[in-house]
Amino acid sequence: MQRTRTEGSTDQAGAGEGLRSNWRDWALWRALEQWWDGPDGVRRRLSAWCSSSSWWVPLQRGLWLLETGLYLLLCLGLCHALFTTGCHLLRSLFPVVAAIWKHLLPALLLMALSALPALLFAASFLLLLSTLLSLLGLLTGMTRPGPVISLHSGLDPGPRPI
């Protein structure tokens, strides 16, 4: 964007109008500002989209699909290990033990280790949820007016002043 200087309109001190914008550049700039910051501008729509669940739900479904595919591959690996073990079982008992040790045991260990993060996440989520529910119950009990319900009748202080 190149600005032109106006000629001929200066006062005695030499101060003129300064830089004057080209009308086209100014109109383009205003249109871009309107597009970005307008009443229904891109920034507002983008922040509304980010704060909504419209991007999270497809991402979550994609992650579930990926996890399902990985577990399917693990199941196929286990089936392959069992088939391999079954083939060796027809020959003799020692190759069966060797095949179980070689194929099935690592697959079972891999399955147990892959389920461990999900179990830890579920346990931590349940612990956090129970803590939040306990705090919510505590805060609700503290703010609600009414008599104090004591679990031990010998320690009952009587009605609470309002």
Secondary structure in CASP SS format (residue, H / E / C, confidence):
PFRMAT SS
TARGET T0000
AUTHOR 0000-0000-0000
METHOD secondary structure of the structure
MODEL  1
M C 1.00
Q C 1.00
R C 1.00
T E 1.00
R E 1.00
T C 1.00
E C 1.00
G C 1.00
S C 1.00
T C 1.00
D C 1.00
Q C 1.00
A C 1.00
G C 1.00
A C 1.00
G C 1.00
E C 1.00
G C 1.00
L E 1.00
R E 1.00
S C 1.00
N C 1.00
W H 1.00
R H 1.00
D H 1.00
W H 1.00
A H 1.00
L H 1.00
W H 1.00
R H 1.00
A H 1.00
L H 1.00
E H 1.00
Q H 1.00
W H 1.00
W H 1.00
D H 1.00
G C 1.00
P C 1.00
D C 1.00
G C 1.00
V H 1.00
R H 1.00
R H 1.00
R H 1.00
L H 1.00
S H 1.00
A H 1.00
W H 1.00
C H 1.00
S H 1.00
S C 1.00
S C 1.00
S C 1.00
W C 1.00
W H 1.00
V H 1.00
P H 1.00
L H 1.00
Q H 1.00
R H 1.00
G H 1.00
L H 1.00
W H 1.00
L H 1.00
L H 1.00
E H 1.00
T H 1.00
G H 1.00
L H 1.00
Y H 1.00
L H 1.00
L H 1.00
L H 1.00
C H 1.00
L H 1.00
G H 1.00
L H 1.00
C H 1.00
H H 1.00
A H 1.00
L H 1.00
F H 1.00
T H 1.00
T H 1.00
G H 1.00
C H 1.00
H H 1.00
L H 1.00
L C 1.00
R C 1.00
S C 1.00
L H 1.00
F H 1.00
P H 1.00
V H 1.00
V H 1.00
A H 1.00
A H 1.00
I H 1.00
W H 1.00
K H 1.00
H H 1.00
L H 1.00
L H 1.00
P H 1.00
A H 1.00
L H 1.00
L H 1.00
L H 1.00
M H 1.00
A H 1.00
L H 1.00
S H 1.00
A H 1.00
L H 1.00
P H 1.00
A H 1.00
L H 1.00
L H 1.00
F H 1.00
A H 1.00
A H 1.00
S H 1.00
F H 1.00
L H 1.00
L H 1.00
L H 1.00
L H 1.00
S H 1.00
T H 1.00
L H 1.00
L H 1.00
S H 1.00
L H 1.00
L H 1.00
G H 1.00
L H 1.00
L H 1.00
T H 1.00
G H 1.00
M H 1.00
T H 1.00
R C 1.00
P C 1.00
G C 1.00
P C 1.00
V C 1.00
I C 1.00
S C 1.00
L C 1.00
H C 1.00
S H 1.00
G H 1.00
L H 1.00
D C 1.00
P C 1.00
G C 1.00
P C 1.00
R C 1.00
P C 1.00
I C 1.00
END
